[in-house]
Amino acid sequence: MEFAGKGMMIAGLFLLVSGALVWWLGPRFGSGGGFLPGDISFRRGSFSFQFPIVTCLVISILFTLLMRLFRK
């Protein structure tokens, strides 16, 4: 259980630091989120649908690499 607790503390600190960076640097890079090429955006009249598939893939790859880096 001690290992799980330490892992949760490290994950929490990582989320805190990354959230603070996004909050601080977000307005400097446009609207904060933006879309990458390949993301789906559909608008017709008052209906809009947005699905950031490429953004999700990039975030997934980055988290996978981070997890492999910090794995024992």
CHARMM internal coordinates of N, CA and C (Angstrom, degrees):
IC EDIT
DIST 1 N 1 CA 1.4410
DIST 1 CA 1 C 1.5260
ANGL 1 N 1 CA 1 C 111.83
DIST 1 C 2 N 1.3181
ANGL 1 CA 1 C 2 N 116.84
DIHE 1 N 1 CA 1 C 2 N -28.61
DIST 2 N 2 CA 1.4622
ANGL 1 C 2 N 2 CA 119.73
DIHE 1 CA 1 C 2 N 2 CA -178.52
DIST 2 CA 2 C 1.5251
ANGL 2 N 2 CA 2 C 110.77
DIHE 1 C 2 N 2 CA 2 C -63.92
DIST 2 C 3 N 1.3320
ANGL 2 CA 2 C 3 N 117.13
DIHE 2 N 2 CA 2 C 3 N -39.47
DIST 3 N 3 CA 1.4651
ANGL 2 C 3 N 3 CA 121.35
DIHE 2 CA 2 C 3 N 3 CA 179.34
DIST 3 CA 3 C 1.5253
ANGL 3 N 3 CA 3 C 110.50
DIHE 2 C 3 N 3 CA 3 C -63.88
DIST 3 C 4 N 1.3333
ANGL 3 CA 3 C 4 N 117.20
DIHE 3 N 3 CA 3 C 4 N -41.77
DIST 4 N 4 CA 1.4663
ANGL 3 C 4 N 4 CA 120.50
DIHE 3 CA 3 C 4 N 4 CA 179.35
DIST 4 CA 4 C 1.5169
ANGL 4 N 4 CA 4 C 110.97
DIHE 3 C 4 N 4 CA 4 C -63.60
DIST 4 C 5 N 1.3139
ANGL 4 CA 4 C 5 N 117.23
DIHE 4 N 4 CA 4 C 5 N -39.72
DIST 5 N 5 CA 1.4577
ANGL 4 C 5 N 5 CA 120.73
DIHE 4 CA 4 C 5 N 5 CA 178.07
DIST 5 CA 5 C 1.5175
ANGL 5 N 5 CA 5 C 112.64
DIHE 4 C 5 N 5 CA 5 C -63.83
DIST 5 C 6 N 1.3323
ANGL 5 CA 5 C 6 N 116.18
DIHE 5 N 5 CA 5 C 6 N -42.86
DIST 6 N 6 CA 1.4631
ANGL 5 C 6 N 6 CA 119.89
DIHE 5 CA 5 C 6 N 6 CA 177.95
DIST 6 CA 6 C 1.5258
ANGL 6 N 6 CA 6 C 110.55
DIHE 5 C 6 N 6 CA 6 C -65.06
DIST 6 C 7 N 1.3225
ANGL 6 CA 6 C 7 N 116.02
DIHE 6 N 6 CA 6 C 7 N -40.01
DIST 7 N 7 CA 1.4694
ANGL 6 C 7 N 7 CA 119.89
DIHE 6 CA 6 C 7 N 7 CA 178.56
DIST 7 CA 7 C 1.5164
ANGL 7 N 7 CA 7 C 111.90
DIHE 6 C 7 N 7 CA 7 C -62.99
DIST 7 C 8 N 1.3308
ANGL 7 CA 7 C 8 N 116.38
DIHE 7 N 7 CA 7 C 8 N -40.09
DIST 8 N 8 CA 1.4627
ANGL 7 C 8 N 8 CA 119.88
DIHE 7 CA 7 C 8 N 8 CA 178.02
DIST 8 CA 8 C 1.5270
ANGL 8 N 8 CA 8 C 111.35
DIHE 7 C 8 N 8 CA 8 C -66.77
DIST 8 C 9 N 1.3208
ANGL 8 CA 8 C 9 N 117.11
DIHE 8 N 8 CA 8 C 9 N -38.42
DIST 9 N 9 CA 1.4625
ANGL 8 C 9 N 9 CA 120.62
DIHE 8 CA 8 C 9 N 9 CA 177.96
DIST 9 CA 9 C 1.5304
ANGL 9 N 9 CA 9 C 110.90
DIHE 8 C 9 N 9 CA 9 C -64.51
DIST 9 C 10 N 1.3211
ANGL 9 CA 9 C 10 N 117.67
DIHE 9 N 9 CA 9 C 10 N -42.72
DIST 10 N 10 CA 1.4622
ANGL 9 C 10 N 10 CA 121.50
DIHE 9 CA 9 C 10 N 10 CA 179.21
DIST 10 CA 10 C 1.5242
ANGL 10 N 10 CA 10 C 110.29
DIHE 9 C 10 N 10 CA 10 C -66.13
DIST 10 C 11 N 1.3401
ANGL 10 CA 10 C 11 N 116.92
DIHE 10 N 10 CA 10 C 11 N -42.97
DIST 11 N 11 CA 1.4623
ANGL 10 C 11 N 11 CA 120.17
DIHE 10 CA 10 C 11 N 11 CA 178.28
DIST 11 CA 11 C 1.5240
ANGL 11 N 11 CA 11 C 110.79
DIHE 10 C 11 N 11 CA 11 C -63.01
DIST 11 C 12 N 1.3209
ANGL 11 CA 11 C 12 N 117.36
DIHE 11 N 11 CA 11 C 12 N -40.76
DIST 12 N 12 CA 1.4578
ANGL 11 C 12 N 12 CA 121.15
DIHE 11 CA 11 C 12 N 12 CA 178.64
DIST 12 CA 12 C 1.5206
ANGL 12 N 12 CA 12 C 112.13
DIHE 11 C 12 N 12 CA 12 C -64.02
DIST 12 C 13 N 1.3276
ANGL 12 CA 12 C 13 N 116.62
DIHE 12 N 12 CA 12 C 13 N -42.29
DIST 13 N 13 CA 1.4591
ANGL 12 C 13 N 13 CA 120.08
DIHE 12 CA 12 C 13 N 13 CA 177.62
DIST 13 CA 13 C 1.5289
ANGL 13 N 13 CA 13 C 111.52
DIHE 12 C 13 N 13 CA 13 C -64.94
DIST 13 C 14 N 1.3274
ANGL 13 CA 13 C 14 N 116.16
DIHE 13 N 13 CA 13 C 14 N -39.43
DIST 14 N 14 CA 1.4570
ANGL 13 C 14 N 14 CA 120.46
DIHE 13 CA 13 C 14 N 14 CA 177.58
DIST 14 CA 14 C 1.5277
ANGL 14 N 14 CA 14 C 110.54
DIHE 13 C 14 N 14 CA 14 C -62.49
DIST 14 C 15 N 1.3320
ANGL 14 CA 14 C 15 N 117.12
DIHE 14 N 14 CA 14 C 15 N -44.67
DIST 15 N 15 CA 1.4556
ANGL 14 C 15 N 15 CA 120.58
DIHE 14 CA 14 C 15 N 15 CA 178.62
DIST 15 CA 15 C 1.5274
ANGL 15 N 15 CA 15 C 111.62
DIHE 14 C 15 N 15 CA 15 C -64.99
DIST 15 C 16 N 1.3114
ANGL 15 CA 15 C 16 N 116.84
DIHE 15 N 15 CA 15 C 16 N -38.30
DIST 16 N 16 CA 1.4624
ANGL 15 C 16 N 16 CA 120.78
DIHE 15 CA 15 C 16 N 16 CA 178.42
DIST 16 CA 16 C 1.5253
ANGL 16 N 16 CA 16 C 111.19
DIHE 15 C 16 N 16 CA 16 C -63.29
DIST 16 C 17 N 1.3172
ANGL 16 CA 16 C 17 N 116.57
DIHE 16 N 16 CA 16 C 17 N -47.30
DIST 17 N 17 CA 1.4673
ANGL 16 C 17 N 17 CA 120.58
DIHE 16 CA 16 C 17 N 17 CA -179.24
DIST 17 CA 17 C 1.5232
ANGL 17 N 17 CA 17 C 111.05
DIHE 16 C 17 N 17 CA 17 C -66.98
DIST 17 C 18 N 1.3384
ANGL 17 CA 17 C 18 N 117.89
DIHE 17 N 17 CA 17 C 18 N -44.34
DIST 18 N 18 CA 1.4647
ANGL 17 C 18 N 18 CA 119.41
DIHE 17 CA 17 C 18 N 18 CA -179.70
DIST 18 CA 18 C 1.5263
ANGL 18 N 18 CA 18 C 111.05
DIHE 17 C 18 N 18 CA 18 C -67.01
DIST 18 C 19 N 1.3246
ANGL 18 CA 18 C 19 N 118.57
DIHE 18 N 18 CA 18 C 19 N -36.75
DIST 19 N 19 CA 1.4607
ANGL 18 C 19 N 19 CA 121.06
DIHE 18 CA 18 C 19 N 19 CA 176.53
DIST 19 CA 19 C 1.5159
ANGL 19 N 19 CA 19 C 112.08
DIHE 18 C 19 N 19 CA 19 C -65.05
DIST 19 C 20 N 1.3345
ANGL 19 CA 19 C 20 N 116.17
DIHE 19 N 19 CA 19 C 20 N -40.39
DIST 20 N 20 CA 1.4668
ANGL 19 C 20 N 20 CA 119.89
DIHE 19 CA 19 C 20 N 20 CA 177.83
DIST 20 CA 20 C 1.5263
ANGL 20 N 20 CA 20 C 110.92
DIHE 19 C 20 N 20 CA 20 C -64.74
DIST 20 C 21 N 1.3270
ANGL 20 CA 20 C 21 N 117.16
DIHE 20 N 20 CA 20 C 21 N -38.83
DIST 21 N 21 CA 1.4646
ANGL 20 C 21 N 21 CA 120.26
DIHE 20 CA 20 C 21 N 21 CA 178.12
DIST 21 CA 21 C 1.5206
ANGL 21 N 21 CA 21 C 111.60
DIHE 20 C 21 N 21 CA 21 C -65.52
DIST 21 C 22 N 1.3186
ANGL 21 CA 21 C 22 N 116.70
DIHE 21 N 21 CA 21 C 22 N -42.59
DIST 22 N 22 CA 1.4649
ANGL 21 C 22 N 22 CA 120.03
DIHE 21 CA 21 C 22 N 22 CA 178.95
DIST 22 CA 22 C 1.5231
ANGL 22 N 22 CA 22 C 110.03
DIHE 21 C 22 N 22 CA 22 C -64.92
DIST 22 C 23 N 1.3108
ANGL 22 CA 22 C 23 N 116.65
DIHE 22 N 22 CA 22 C 23 N -41.01
DIST 23 N 23 CA 1.4669
ANGL 22 C 23 N 23 CA 121.06
DIHE 22 CA 22 C 23 N 23 CA -179.70
DIST 23 CA 23 C 1.5288
ANGL 23 N 23 CA 23 C 110.52
DIHE 22 C 23 N 23 CA 23 C -65.14
DIST 23 C 24 N 1.3273
ANGL 23 CA 23 C 24 N 116.59
DIHE 23 N 23 CA 23 C 24 N -40.62
DIST 24 N 24 CA 1.4498
ANGL 23 C 24 N 24 CA 121.55
DIHE 23 CA 23 C 24 N 24 CA -177.24
DIST 24 CA 24 C 1.5314
ANGL 24 N 24 CA 24 C 112.06
DIHE 23 C 24 N 24 CA 24 C -77.59
DIST 24 C 25 N 1.3428
ANGL 24 CA 24 C 25 N 117.23
DIHE 24 N 24 CA 24 C 25 N -43.05
DIST 25 N 25 CA 1.4616
ANGL 24 C 25 N 25 CA 121.38
DIHE 24 CA 24 C 25 N 25 CA -175.98
DIST 25 CA 25 C 1.5163
ANGL 25 N 25 CA 25 C 113.79
DIHE 24 C 25 N 25 CA 25 C -92.00
DIST 25 C 26 N 1.3171
ANGL 25 CA 25 C 26 N 118.56
DIHE 25 N 25 CA 25 C 26 N -15.21
DIST 26 N 26 CA 1.4598
ANGL 25 C 26 N 26 CA 122.38
DIHE 25 CA 25 C 26 N 26 CA -176.16
DIST 26 CA 26 C 1.5126
ANGL 26 N 26 CA 26 C 115.18
DIHE 25 C 26 N 26 CA 26 C -54.12
DIST 26 C 27 N 1.3349
ANGL 26 CA 26 C 27 N 118.71
DIHE 26 N 26 CA 26 C 27 N -52.37
DIST 27 N 27 CA 1.4686
ANGL 26 C 27 N 27 CA 119.33
DIHE 26 CA 26 C 27 N 27 CA -179.01
DIST 27 CA 27 C 1.5259
ANGL 27 N 27 CA 27 C 113.82
DIHE 26 C 27 N 27 CA 27 C -63.19
DIST 27 C 28 N 1.3095
ANGL 27 CA 27 C 28 N 117.41
DIHE 27 N 27 CA 27 C 28 N -22.37
DIST 28 N 28 CA 1.4702
ANGL 27 C 28 N 28 CA 120.18
DIHE 27 CA 27 C 28 N 28 CA -179.48
DIST 28 CA 28 C 1.5280
ANGL 28 N 28 CA 28 C 112.02
DIHE 27 C 28 N 28 CA 28 C -75.52
DIST 28 C 29 N 1.3186
ANGL 28 CA 28 C 29 N 118.06
DIHE 28 N 28 CA 28 C 29 N -17.82
DIST 29 N 29 CA 1.4604
ANGL 28 C 29 N 29 CA 121.74
DIHE 28 CA 28 C 29 N 29 CA -177.31
DIST 29 CA 29 C 1.5230
ANGL 29 N 29 CA 29 C 111.32
DIHE 28 C 29 N 29 CA 29 C -111.24
DIST 29 C 30 N 1.3009
ANGL 29 CA 29 C 30 N 118.01
DIHE 29 N 29 CA 29 C 30 N 39.62
DIST 30 N 30 CA 1.4538
ANGL 29 C 30 N 30 CA 121.28
DIHE 29 CA 29 C 30 N 30 CA 176.20
DIST 30 CA 30 C 1.5173
ANGL 30 N 30 CA 30 C 111.92
DIHE 29 C 30 N 30 CA 30 C 94.99
DIST 30 C 31 N 1.3157
ANGL 30 CA 30 C 31 N 115.98
DIHE 30 N 30 CA 30 C 31 N -138.66
DIST 31 N 31 CA 1.4662
ANGL 30 C 31 N 31 CA 121.00
DIHE 30 CA 30 C 31 N 31 CA -173.10
DIST 31 CA 31 C 1.5246
ANGL 31 N 31 CA 31 C 112.99
DIHE 30 C 31 N 31 CA 31 C -78.89
DIST 31 C 32 N 1.3123
ANGL 31 CA 31 C 32 N 118.50
DIHE 31 N 31 CA 31 C 32 N -0.22
DIST 32 N 32 CA 1.4508
ANGL 31 C 32 N 32 CA 120.21
DIHE 31 CA 31 C 32 N 32 CA 176.64
DIST 32 CA 32 C 1.5150
ANGL 32 N 32 CA 32 C 113.56
DIHE 31 C 32 N 32 CA 32 C 103.39
DIST 32 C 33 N 1.3023
ANGL 32 CA 32 C 33 N 119.28
DIHE 32 N 32 CA 32 C 33 N -41.29
DIST 33 N 33 CA 1.4487
ANGL 32 C 33 N 33 CA 120.85
DIHE 32 CA 32 C 33 N 33 CA -178.17
DIST 33 CA 33 C 1.5110
ANGL 33 N 33 CA 33 C 111.31
DIHE 32 C 33 N 33 CA 33 C -111.88
DIST 33 C 34 N 1.3023
ANGL 33 CA 33 C 34 N 114.37
DIHE 33 N 33 CA 33 C 34 N -63.53
DIST 34 N 34 CA 1.4491
ANGL 33 C 34 N 34 CA 119.36
DIHE 33 CA 33 C 34 N 34 CA 179.43
DIST 34 CA 34 C 1.5155
ANGL 34 N 34 CA 34 C 111.93
DIHE 33 C 34 N 34 CA 34 C 68.00
DIST 34 C 35 N 1.2876
ANGL 34 CA 34 C 35 N 115.82
DIHE 34 N 34 CA 34 C 35 N 172.59
DIST 35 N 35 CA 1.4484
ANGL 34 C 35 N 35 CA 121.61
DIHE 34 CA 34 C 35 N 35 CA 178.68
DIST 35 CA 35 C 1.5138
ANGL 35 N 35 CA 35 C 109.29
DIHE 34 C 35 N 35 CA 35 C -125.62
DIST 35 C 36 N 1.3019
ANGL 35 CA 35 C 36 N 115.61
DIHE 35 N 35 CA 35 C 36 N 147.68
DIST 36 N 36 CA 1.4542
ANGL 35 C 36 N 36 CA 121.06
DIHE 35 CA 35 C 36 N 36 CA 173.80
DIST 36 CA 36 C 1.5170
ANGL 36 N 36 CA 36 C 108.58
DIHE 35 C 36 N 36 CA 36 C -91.81
DIST 36 C 37 N 1.3255
ANGL 36 CA 36 C 37 N 117.69
DIHE 36 N 36 CA 36 C 37 N 158.20
DIST 37 N 37 CA 1.4661
ANGL 36 C 37 N 37 CA 119.23
DIHE 36 CA 36 C 37 N 37 CA 174.72
DIST 37 CA 37 C 1.5365
ANGL 37 N 37 CA 37 C 109.56
DIHE 36 C 37 N 37 CA 37 C -59.88
DIST 37 C 38 N 1.2939
ANGL 37 CA 37 C 38 N 116.62
DIHE 37 N 37 CA 37 C 38 N 132.42
DIST 38 N 38 CA 1.4597
ANGL 37 C 38 N 38 CA 121.44
DIHE 37 CA 37 C 38 N 38 CA -178.45
DIST 38 CA 38 C 1.5131
ANGL 38 N 38 CA 38 C 112.63
DIHE 37 C 38 N 38 CA 38 C 106.00
DIST 38 C 39 N 1.3192
ANGL 38 CA 38 C 39 N 118.60
DIHE 38 N 38 CA 38 C 39 N -14.24
DIST 39 N 39 CA 1.4613
ANGL 38 C 39 N 39 CA 121.70
DIHE 38 CA 38 C 39 N 39 CA 175.27
DIST 39 CA 39 C 1.5295
ANGL 39 N 39 CA 39 C 108.81
DIHE 38 C 39 N 39 CA 39 C -72.20
DIST 39 C 40 N 1.3092
ANGL 39 CA 39 C 40 N 116.00
DIHE 39 N 39 CA 39 C 40 N 148.53
DIST 40 N 40 CA 1.4551
ANGL 39 C 40 N 40 CA 121.79
DIHE 39 CA 39 C 40 N 40 CA -175.47
DIST 40 CA 40 C 1.5204
ANGL 40 N 40 CA 40 C 109.40
DIHE 39 C 40 N 40 CA 40 C -95.16
DIST 40 C 41 N 1.3183
ANGL 40 CA 40 C 41 N 116.00
DIHE 40 N 40 CA 40 C 41 N 126.82
DIST 41 N 41 CA 1.4590
ANGL 40 C 41 N 41 CA 122.03
DIHE 40 CA 40 C 41 N 41 CA 176.23
DIST 41 CA 41 C 1.5183
ANGL 41 N 41 CA 41 C 107.80
DIHE 40 C 41 N 41 CA 41 C -137.80
DIST 41 C 42 N 1.3390
ANGL 41 CA 41 C 42 N 116.94
DIHE 41 N 41 CA 41 C 42 N 123.64
DIST 42 N 42 CA 1.4571
ANGL 41 C 42 N 42 CA 122.27
DIHE 41 CA 41 C 42 N 42 CA -176.48
DIST 42 CA 42 C 1.5218
ANGL 42 N 42 CA 42 C 109.04
DIHE 41 C 42 N 42 CA 42 C -130.90
DIST 42 C 43 N 1.3169
ANGL 42 CA 42 C 43 N 116.99
DIHE 42 N 42 CA 42 C 43 N 128.18
DIST 43 N 43 CA 1.4660
ANGL 42 C 43 N 43 CA 121.90
DIHE 42 CA 42 C 43 N 43 CA 178.28
DIST 43 CA 43 C 1.5191
ANGL 43 N 43 CA 43 C 110.00
DIHE 42 C 43 N 43 CA 43 C -132.38
DIST 43 C 44 N 1.3096
ANGL 43 CA 43 C 44 N 115.16
DIHE 43 N 43 CA 43 C 44 N 133.74
DIST 44 N 44 CA 1.4624
ANGL 43 C 44 N 44 CA 120.65
DIHE 43 CA 43 C 44 N 44 CA 174.50
DIST 44 CA 44 C 1.5219
ANGL 44 N 44 CA 44 C 107.54
DIHE 43 C 44 N 44 CA 44 C -148.38
DIST 44 C 45 N 1.3052
ANGL 44 CA 44 C 45 N 115.93
DIHE 44 N 44 CA 44 C 45 N 111.70
DIST 45 N 45 CA 1.4569
ANGL 44 C 45 N 45 CA 120.43
DIHE 44 CA 44 C 45 N 45 CA -178.32
DIST 45 CA 45 C 1.5162
ANGL 45 N 45 CA 45 C 110.91
DIHE 44 C 45 N 45 CA 45 C 65.26
DIST 45 C 46 N 1.3289
ANGL 45 CA 45 C 46 N 116.00
DIHE 45 N 45 CA 45 C 46 N -125.49
DIST 46 N 46 CA 1.4633
ANGL 45 C 46 N 46 CA 120.37
DIHE 45 CA 45 C 46 N 46 CA 179.91
DIST 46 CA 46 C 1.5256
ANGL 46 N 46 CA 46 C 112.02
DIHE 45 C 46 N 46 CA 46 C -92.91
DIST 46 C 47 N 1.3252
ANGL 46 CA 46 C 47 N 117.72
DIHE 46 N 46 CA 46 C 47 N 1.89
DIST 47 N 47 CA 1.4679
ANGL 46 C 47 N 47 CA 122.61
DIHE 46 CA 46 C 47 N 47 CA -179.56
DIST 47 CA 47 C 1.5184
ANGL 47 N 47 CA 47 C 109.75
DIHE 46 C 47 N 47 CA 47 C -98.80
DIST 47 C 48 N 1.3174
ANGL 47 CA 47 C 48 N 115.99
DIHE 47 N 47 CA 47 C 48 N 133.34
DIST 48 N 48 CA 1.4657
ANGL 47 C 48 N 48 CA 119.70
DIHE 47 CA 47 C 48 N 48 CA 174.40
DIST 48 CA 48 C 1.5256
ANGL 48 N 48 CA 48 C 108.87
DIHE 47 C 48 N 48 CA 48 C -137.67
DIST 48 C 49 N 1.3259
ANGL 48 CA 48 C 49 N 115.59
DIHE 48 N 48 CA 48 C 49 N 142.10
DIST 49 N 49 CA 1.4607
ANGL 48 C 49 N 49 CA 122.88
DIHE 48 CA 48 C 49 N 49 CA 179.95
DIST 49 CA 49 C 1.5175
ANGL 49 N 49 CA 49 C 107.49
DIHE 48 C 49 N 49 CA 49 C -132.14
DIST 49 C 50 N 1.3291
ANGL 49 CA 49 C 50 N 116.27
DIHE 49 N 49 CA 49 C 50 N 127.84
DIST 50 N 50 CA 1.4558
ANGL 49 C 50 N 50 CA 120.85
DIHE 49 CA 49 C 50 N 50 CA 179.59
DIST 50 CA 50 C 1.5160
ANGL 50 N 50 CA 50 C 108.95
DIHE 49 C 50 N 50 CA 50 C -130.79
DIST 50 C 51 N 1.3281
ANGL 50 CA 50 C 51 N 116.24
DIHE 50 N 50 CA 50 C 51 N 129.01
DIST 51 N 51 CA 1.4581
ANGL 50 C 51 N 51 CA 121.15
DIHE 50 CA 50 C 51 N 51 CA 177.47
DIST 51 CA 51 C 1.5261
ANGL 51 N 51 CA 51 C 108.41
DIHE 50 C 51 N 51 CA 51 C -133.72
DIST 51 C 52 N 1.3294
ANGL 51 CA 51 C 52 N 117.65
DIHE 51 N 51 CA 51 C 52 N 106.13
DIST 52 N 52 CA 1.4729
ANGL 51 C 52 N 52 CA 121.45
DIHE 51 CA 51 C 52 N 52 CA -176.49
DIST 52 CA 52 C 1.5310
ANGL 52 N 52 CA 52 C 112.23
DIHE 51 C 52 N 52 CA 52 C -82.71
DIST 52 C 53 N 1.3108
ANGL 52 CA 52 C 53 N 118.05
DIHE 52 N 52 CA 52 C 53 N 69.92
DIST 53 N 53 CA 1.4667
ANGL 52 C 53 N 53 CA 122.44
DIHE 52 CA 52 C 53 N 53 CA -175.54
DIST 53 CA 53 C 1.5297
ANGL 53 N 53 CA 53 C 111.56
DIHE 52 C 53 N 53 CA 53 C -64.55
DIST 53 C 54 N 1.3274
ANGL 53 CA 53 C 54 N 118.08
DIHE 53 N 53 CA 53 C 54 N -43.20
DIST 54 N 54 CA 1.4656
ANGL 53 C 54 N 54 CA 120.56
DIHE 53 CA 53 C 54 N 54 CA -178.79
DIST 54 CA 54 C 1.5262
ANGL 54 N 54 CA 54 C 110.22
DIHE 53 C 54 N 54 CA 54 C -68.89
DIST 54 C 55 N 1.3251
ANGL 54 CA 54 C 55 N 117.09
DIHE 54 N 54 CA 54 C 55 N -39.12
DIST 55 N 55 CA 1.4570
ANGL 54 C 55 N 55 CA 120.68
DIHE 54 CA 54 C 55 N 55 CA 177.00
DIST 55 CA 55 C 1.5220
ANGL 55 N 55 CA 55 C 110.53
DIHE 54 C 55 N 55 CA 55 C -60.95
DIST 55 C 56 N 1.3360
ANGL 55 CA 55 C 56 N 117.18
DIHE 55 N 55 CA 55 C 56 N -42.63
DIST 56 N 56 CA 1.4675
ANGL 55 C 56 N 56 CA 121.23
DIHE 55 CA 55 C 56 N 56 CA 178.10
DIST 56 CA 56 C 1.5268
ANGL 56 N 56 CA 56 C 111.04
DIHE 55 C 56 N 56 CA 56 C -62.29
DIST 56 C 57 N 1.3245
ANGL 56 CA 56 C 57 N 117.42
DIHE 56 N 56 CA 56 C 57 N -40.48
DIST 57 N 57 CA 1.4651
ANGL 56 C 57 N 57 CA 120.96
DIHE 56 CA 56 C 57 N 57 CA 178.83
DIST 57 CA 57 C 1.5260
ANGL 57 N 57 CA 57 C 111.33
DIHE 56 C 57 N 57 CA 57 C -65.03
DIST 57 C 58 N 1.3208
ANGL 57 CA 57 C 58 N 117.37
DIHE 57 N 57 CA 57 C 58 N -42.47
DIST 58 N 58 CA 1.4621
ANGL 57 C 58 N 58 CA 120.96
DIHE 57 CA 57 C 58 N 58 CA 179.92
DIST 58 CA 58 C 1.5285
ANGL 58 N 58 CA 58 C 110.40
DIHE 57 C 58 N 58 CA 58 C -64.11
DIST 58 C 59 N 1.3308
ANGL 58 CA 58 C 59 N 117.36
DIHE 58 N 58 CA 58 C 59 N -44.78
DIST 59 N 59 CA 1.4604
ANGL 58 C 59 N 59 CA 120.88
DIHE 58 CA 58 C 59 N 59 CA 179.04
DIST 59 CA 59 C 1.5173
ANGL 59 N 59 CA 59 C 110.65
DIHE 58 C 59 N 59 CA 59 C -63.40
DIST 59 C 60 N 1.3245
ANGL 59 CA 59 C 60 N 117.55
DIHE 59 N 59 CA 59 C 60 N -40.06
DIST 60 N 60 CA 1.4584
ANGL 59 C 60 N 60 CA 121.44
DIHE 59 CA 59 C 60 N 60 CA 178.70
DIST 60 CA 60 C 1.5223
ANGL 60 N 60 CA 60 C 111.70
DIHE 59 C 60 N 60 CA 60 C -63.38
DIST 60 C 61 N 1.3161
ANGL 60 CA 60 C 61 N 116.79
DIHE 60 N 60 CA 60 C 61 N -42.50
DIST 61 N 61 CA 1.4654
ANGL 60 C 61 N 61 CA 120.71
DIHE 60 CA 60 C 61 N 61 CA 178.70
DIST 61 CA 61 C 1.5272
ANGL 61 N 61 CA 61 C 110.44
DIHE 60 C 61 N 61 CA 61 C -64.60
DIST 61 C 62 N 1.3375
ANGL 61 CA 61 C 62 N 116.94
DIHE 61 N 61 CA 61 C 62 N -43.42
DIST 62 N 62 CA 1.4649
ANGL 61 C 62 N 62 CA 120.05
DIHE 61 CA 61 C 62 N 62 CA 179.19
DIST 62 CA 62 C 1.5257
ANGL 62 N 62 CA 62 C 112.11
DIHE 61 C 62 N 62 CA 62 C -62.08
DIST 62 C 63 N 1.3447
ANGL 62 CA 62 C 63 N 117.48
DIHE 62 N 62 CA 62 C 63 N -44.93
DIST 63 N 63 CA 1.4608
ANGL 62 C 63 N 63 CA 120.16
DIHE 62 CA 62 C 63 N 63 CA 178.84
DIST 63 CA 63 C 1.5306
ANGL 63 N 63 CA 63 C 111.62
DIHE 62 C 63 N 63 CA 63 C -66.36
DIST 63 C 64 N 1.3301
ANGL 63 CA 63 C 64 N 117.47
DIHE 63 N 63 CA 63 C 64 N -35.39
DIST 64 N 64 CA 1.4631
ANGL 63 C 64 N 64 CA 120.24
DIHE 63 CA 63 C 64 N 64 CA 176.55
DIST 64 CA 64 C 1.5232
ANGL 64 N 64 CA 64 C 110.62
DIHE 63 C 64 N 64 CA 64 C -63.17
DIST 64 C 65 N 1.3313
ANGL 64 CA 64 C 65 N 116.27
DIHE 64 N 64 CA 64 C 65 N -44.24
DIST 65 N 65 CA 1.4633
ANGL 64 C 65 N 65 CA 119.61
DIHE 64 CA 64 C 65 N 65 CA 178.69
DIST 65 CA 65 C 1.5222
ANGL 65 N 65 CA 65 C 111.34
DIHE 64 C 65 N 65 CA 65 C -64.59
DIST 65 C 66 N 1.3336
ANGL 65 CA 65 C 66 N 117.59
DIHE 65 N 65 CA 65 C 66 N -40.34
DIST 66 N 66 CA 1.4657
ANGL 65 C 66 N 66 CA 120.38
DIHE 65 CA 65 C 66 N 66 CA 177.49
DIST 66 CA 66 C 1.5225
ANGL 66 N 66 CA 66 C 111.56
DIHE 65 C 66 N 66 CA 66 C -63.49
DIST 66 C 67 N 1.3128
ANGL 66 CA 66 C 67 N 117.17
DIHE 66 N 66 CA 66 C 67 N -42.19
DIST 67 N 67 CA 1.4615
ANGL 66 C 67 N 67 CA 120.44
DIHE 66 CA 66 C 67 N 67 CA 179.98
DIST 67 CA 67 C 1.5270
ANGL 67 N 67 CA 67 C 110.91
DIHE 66 C 67 N 67 CA 67 C -65.38
DIST 67 C 68 N 1.3232
ANGL 67 CA 67 C 68 N 117.24
DIHE 67 N 67 CA 67 C 68 N -39.37
DIST 68 N 68 CA 1.4732
ANGL 67 C 68 N 68 CA 119.60
DIHE 67 CA 67 C 68 N 68 CA 177.40
DIST 68 CA 68 C 1.5190
ANGL 68 N 68 CA 68 C 111.45
DIHE 67 C 68 N 68 CA 68 C -67.84
DIST 68 C 69 N 1.3370
ANGL 68 CA 68 C 69 N 115.97
DIHE 68 N 68 CA 68 C 69 N -33.20
DIST 69 N 69 CA 1.4583
ANGL 68 C 69 N 69 CA 120.15
DIHE 68 CA 68 C 69 N 69 CA 179.89
DIST 69 CA 69 C 1.5384
ANGL 69 N 69 CA 69 C 111.59
DIHE 68 C 69 N 69 CA 69 C -67.61
DIST 69 C 70 N 1.3343
ANGL 69 CA 69 C 70 N 116.50
DIHE 69 N 69 CA 69 C 70 N -40.93
DIST 70 N 70 CA 1.4583
ANGL 69 C 70 N 70 CA 120.43
DIHE 69 CA 69 C 70 N 70 CA -176.93
DIST 70 CA 70 C 1.5241
ANGL 70 N 70 CA 70 C 113.71
DIHE 69 C 70 N 70 CA 70 C -91.61
DIST 70 C 71 N 1.3279
ANGL 70 CA 70 C 71 N 117.26
DIHE 70 N 70 CA 70 C 71 N 1.86
DIST 71 N 71 CA 1.4634
ANGL 70 C 71 N 71 CA 120.79
DIHE 70 CA 70 C 71 N 71 CA 178.78
DIST 71 CA 71 C 1.5157
ANGL 71 N 71 CA 71 C 109.97
DIHE 70 C 71 N 71 CA 71 C -74.51
DIST 71 C 72 N 1.2973
ANGL 71 CA 71 C 72 N 116.82
DIHE 71 N 71 CA 71 C 72 N 144.79
DIST 72 N 72 CA 1.4780
ANGL 71 C 72 N 72 CA 120.45
DIHE 71 CA 71 C 72 N 72 CA -179.02
DIST 72 CA 72 C 1.4963
ANGL 72 N 72 CA 72 C 112.45
DIHE 71 C 72 N 72 CA 72 C -70.85
END
COOR INIT
IC SEED 1 N 1 CA 1 C
IC BUILD
